[in-house]
């Protein structure tokens, strides 16, 4: 008899690993995915707690009585690695995260509070995953190192932990990480300036020795340079874009003739390169363009890729606080944004109190380049939940359709990748603008109340909201 799983069933992982799935309904399969994930979270939390207890019994102060020492290992991470057969990195991660939720006992035997009690409670209830928990703990610990241990600082971190755990209960881990970084900056009295200087000192580019006609290279890029390179990749790899930096041999192999609906033959180029090969050619082409440029002469080969640096006007003028660069996860200091403005000019996008940019133009069918850049500032890329397509790949969608009188304004526009753009038009999902921000309305069969969900990855909007909570 086939095993059937519902949202209320007790799931046995051994049985489910070999159970047939094709007999499940869509609802049963989705319910099983949710319940199995919760069960997996509980198991992950048990692993963290065991790793932390092993570390506690192997702590340095125990000397020869250390559990790791008695079992022939130099430290706790080696013991966890030997027992579980995980990688050294995973063993260290489990110990680090497990210790942050572990409750020690005082001299009187009473359990003390954990470093991150709200994270621990949510993990033990299976409400959040370890990826989200790790992002919360890491960023709050970084904030604690900078902000100190005063009562006010500790109180603010408690607020941040509560808000981030609540977010993690219904948001993907990547979104939690974005908000955790925003909280870290909001809690840090010194801002990103010291960290930016430390990051800049770690920049490197290492060219290896030649082997069989090829030379390897590796290094580390600062956030601004990485964002510029990523923008160049995104711009060149956008679906439907004519292949750039295509060698003559690759172009010749990719040329083919097709007959259109009108019977006329046309020639098109099929890019047969792998993703890594395309990126290599883009990188090499950009280097060639730079080498051909002089300090004063204009350059004919000019990239059309753009990177937006987003910051509040007040913080830009004062030179304190943080800004956000498209293509980079970590925020940068306001002084860094000021340097970018000085070197590359500035386009002003006025933000409302909810972080919404004001509209720029009316009466146009297609969103202008300036409007698309403003939408990228607000939305951060395709706004569909769980989609990571960058802004360079997205279309400008009219929330109120243009054919029904919807204006081509930013407050009526939203970024959607081609796939989710088509999905929106062909499904029962709806998009609405509320308070100048896009909200996705699910169908009734998903949510009977059809509660609008705020969408988009606007990091500056998150930062403004956090600042208001701390005031």
N, C-alpha and C positions, 0 to 999 in steps of 0.2 A: 504494500500500500504506500502510495506517495505521501511524503510529509508536506503539509501545507502550513505556511507561516502567516500569521496576521500580526497586527500591531500589538495585540494583547498576548501573543504566544510567548512561551519561554523558549528561547532559542539555544540550541546546543550546537556549538561551533563544529564539533567533529561530525555530527550528523549532517549539518547544513553544507559542509565542504563537499559532500558527494551527492547531495539531494538534487533531483531533477528540478530545473527551473522553468522548463517550457510549459508545464501544466499550470503555472501560476497566472492569475489575472494581473493586470497592470497595477491595480490597487494593492494586491498582496505583495507583489515584487517591490513596490515603493516602500510599503510598510516594513518589509523585511530589511531593506537597506537602512532605514532609519533605526530600527531596533538593533540590528547587528552593529551599527556604528556606535550606538550607546553602549552595547556590551563590550565592544572593543575599547571604548574610552575607559570603562571600569577596569578592564584588564591592564591597560596602559598605566592607569593610576596605581594599581597594585604593584606593577613593575617599579614605578618611581619610589613608592614607599619602601619596598624591599631593598632597592639599591641604596636608599638613604640610610636605612637601618644597618646594612652591611658596612657602609662608610662610617657610621657612628661607632660601630663595634671594632672598627679598624683605625680609629683616630690616632693621631701621632702620640698623644699623651699617654696611651696605654702601654707603650714600649713593647716588651716581649709578649704581653697579653693581648696585643692587637690580633684580631681574627685573621686579617690578611697575612700578618707576619707568621702566625702559627700554621697557616696553610701554604706557606712558601711564596708569598707575593709581597712585593715592595710597597704597594699602596692599594687603597680600596678599589680604584678603577681597574687595576689589573685583576683583582679578585672577581669583580663583576664580569669582566670580559671572559675570564676563564670559566666561570659558572654558566654564563648565558650564551657564549660564543658570538656575542655581538662585537662590533668594531670598537677600538679604543675611544673613538669620538662619541659613539652612542653611549658607551659605558659612562664616560664623563658627563654627558648631557643628562642621563638619568639621575646621576648622583646630584648634580647641581640643581636640577629642578625639584628633585625629591627633597633635598635639604631645605628648599624654600617653603615647603608646605608641611615639613615635619614638626611635630610638637614635642619639645623636650620636657622632661620632668624636673621640677625644682628640688631643692634639698629636702623639702617636706613631702615629696612624692606627687605633688599636684601638677597636672599638665599645664604647661605654659602656652601662651599664644604663639602660633607659627609666624614666620616672617611675612607671609602673604596668606592670611587666613581665608579671605574671600575666594582667592584662586583655588586654595585647597578644598574648600567646601564644594565649589562648583565641579572640580575634578572628581571628587569622591561621589558626587551625585550623577556623574556621567553627563553633565550639562554642557561642558566645554571640552575641547580636545587639547592634547598636549602641545600642538603647534601654536594655538592661540595662547595657551597658558605660558609657554616659553617666551613669546613676544611681550606679554604683559610684564612678566617678572624681569626680563632683561632690561626693558626700558625704564621701569620704575626703580630698579637697582641703580641704573646709571644716573637717574635723577637724584637719588639719595646720596650718591657719591659727591654730586656737585652742590646740592642744596643744603646738605647738613642734616642734623637730627633734631632741630628745634621743634617745639610742639606745633607751631604753625605749618612748618614744612611737612611734618608727619601727618597732620590733619589733611593737608592738600593731597598727599599721596594716597591716603585712605579714600578720599573722594574719587581720585583717579582710578584706583583699583576697583571700586564699586561700579563706576561707570563702564570701565573696560570689560569687566566680567559680564555685565548686563549686555553689552554689545556682542560679546563672544557667544552668548546664548543663541543668537539668531543670525550672526553674520559670518562669512567665511574668514579663515585665519589671516589671509592677506589683508583684508580690510581692517581687521583687529590690529595688525601690525602697523598699518598706516596711522590709525588713531592713537596707538601706543606711542609712536614716535612724536606725534603732535602733543600728547600729554607731557612727554618728557621735556619738550622745549618749553611748554607753558609752565612747568614746575621749576625750570632752571633759571635762577636769577641772573646768571651771567650770559645766557644766550649761547648761540652756536659759535661765537667768535673763537674761543680757545680751541674747540674741537676742530674747526676749519683749519687752523694753523697747524695742528698736529697731523691732520689728514694730508695737507699739502706737503709736509716734510716727508711723507711716506711715498710720494709719487716715484715711479721708476719705469724704466723701459730697458729690457735686457735682450740683446741680440746674441743668439747662440752660435756655435761653430757650424761651419758648413759640413753637411753629410750627404753624399750622393746628390749633389747639386741643389740641396734645399737647406735653409737655415731656420731653425726654430726661434721664436721670440715669445716673451711673456713679460708681464709687469703689472702695475697697478695704476689706474686712472683716477684722478680726482673727479668729484661728481659732475662738475660743469663740463669737463672734456668728455666724460663718458656719455653725458646726455646729448652732446653735439654729435658724437659718433653714432649713438643709437638713433637719433633723428635722421641722420643720413641713411642708415640702414632702412628705417621705416619708410622713408620717402622713396627710396629706390625699389623696395620690395612690395610696394602697394599693389594689390591686384589690379590688373589692367594697365599698369604702367609699362611703357616701352623699355625693354631691358637696357640698363646703363652699363657703361664700361665693359661692353661685350667685345671680346677679342675677335679678330677677323675669322679665325678658324671656327670658333663657336658660332659666329653669325652665319657663316656659310653652311654649316651643318644644320642650323635651325631654320633656314628659309624654306617655306613651303607655299605652294599656290593652292588657293581654295576658290570655289565658285560660289558667289553670293546668290541671294534669292532672285536678283535681277538677271542672273546668268552671266554676269561679268566676272572674269577671274581677277582675284586680288592676291597680293603677296603679303604674307605675314611672317614674323620671326617667332619661333618657339624657343624659349630659353631652356636649354637642356642641362644647365649647370645645377649642381646641388646647392643647397642653401649655404653651406660653408664656402663653396667656390664663389658664389655670388658675393658674399660678404668680403672675401679676400680681394676680389676684383674691385669692389667699391673702395676698400681701404687703400689698395694700391693706386687707384685713380685719384683719390683725394691727396695722397702723398705727391703724385705727379703734378697735380694742380698747384700744390703748395711750393714745390721745387721750382716750377716755372714762374712763380710770382716773384716780383721784386718788392722792395720796401715801399715804393711810391707808385709803380705802374699799376693800372687796373688789370684785373685778371679776367680773361674771356670765359674760362671754365669756372662757373660760379654755381654752387649748390643752391637748390631751391628749398632745402630743408630749413625749418625754423624751430627754435626752442623758446618757450615762454618761461620767463621768471616772474613769479607771482608774489606780491607782497602788499601789505596795506600801505596807503600813502603816508600815514603817520610814522610807521616804522621805517619807511624808505627815507623820509626827511630827517628823522632822528638818527638813523644809522644803527639802531639797536633792534633786537628781535630777530626773527627768522623769515626767510622766504622759501618758496618751493620751486624747483626746476623740473619741468616736464622731462620724464625719462630717468630721473634720479629719485630713489626712495628716501634718502636722508635729506633733511632740510639744510639750508646753508645760511650763514650769517647775513644780516641785512647789509653789512658792509660789502659782502661779496656781490650782492645784487646791485648795489650802487656802482661797483666797478664795472659790471656788465652793462649797466645803463650808460655809463660814461663812454665805454668802448664801442657800443653797438647802437646807441640811441634808445629811445623809449617810446612805446605806444601806450597811451593811458586808457585803461579800462576802469570805469567808475563802478565800485561795488556797493550794493545795498546792504542793509543791516543784516540780512540773511545770507550774505555772501553772493548775491546774484548780480551779474553785470547788467548794466542798462543796455537797451537796444541801440543799434547804430544806424540802421538804414530801413527804409520802407519801400514798398512797391517793386521789389525785385523777386523773381521766381527762385533764383538760386542764391544761397548764402555766399557773401563775398569772402575773400581770403581773410580780411580783417575780422569779419564776424565768426568765421570758423576758428580763428585763433582765440577769440573771446570765449567761444563755446568750449574749446579745449581747456581754457583756464577754469571754467566752471565745472565741466563734466569729467575732465581728466582722461577721456577716451570713451569707448562705447559704454553707455550707462547700464546696459543690461546686467542684472545680477550674475556674478560669476564669470563674466566675459572680461578678458584682459587685452582685447585689441586696442592698440594705441590710437591716439587722436588722428594720426596721419592716415590711418586706414578707414576712418569713419565717414559716414555721410551726415549731412545736415537734414534732419527730419522736421517737418512742420507738425507741431502738436495739433493745432487746428489746421486742417488741410488747406493748402493754398487754393484749391478748387472751390472750397467753401468759404473763402474770404479771409483765411488765416494770413496774417502779414509775415513777411520775411524779416522778422525781428528776432533778436537774441532771446527775448522773453517769450517767444513762440517756437524756439528751436531747441533741438536736443541732438546729441551725437549718438549714432547707432552704426555698428559695423554692418556691411551689406547683408550678412546672414540674419542678424537680429532685426534689421530694417524690414527685410522680407517677412520675417516671422511676425512682427507687429502688425503688418498689414493683412496677414493671412490667419490670424488667430483671434481669440476672444480677449486678449490682453488690450489694455488701453493705456495711453500716456496722458497725463494731465500736468499742468503747471500750477503749483501751489506755493505762494510766497516767493515767486520768482525762481523756484527750483523744480526740476522734473520729478514726477512721482509715477511709478508704475502701478496700475490697478489690475490685480489678478482676476481671472474669471471666477464666477460664482462656484464652480465645481471645485476650485482650490480653496477659496475663502468666501463663505456665504455672505459675509459682511462687505466683501470687496474693499478692504481697507487699503488706501493708497500707501505705497512703500517709497520712501525717499531713495532715489538712486543717484549714481554718480560718484566720482572719486575725488571731489574737490577738497584738497588738503588745506587750502586757505580757509574754506568754509568751516572745516573741522576746527581749525585753530581759533577762529573768531568765536565759535560756540564755546570752546573750552575756556577762553579768556573771560567770557561773560559768566561762566559757572564759578570761576575763582574770585570774581569781584565781590 
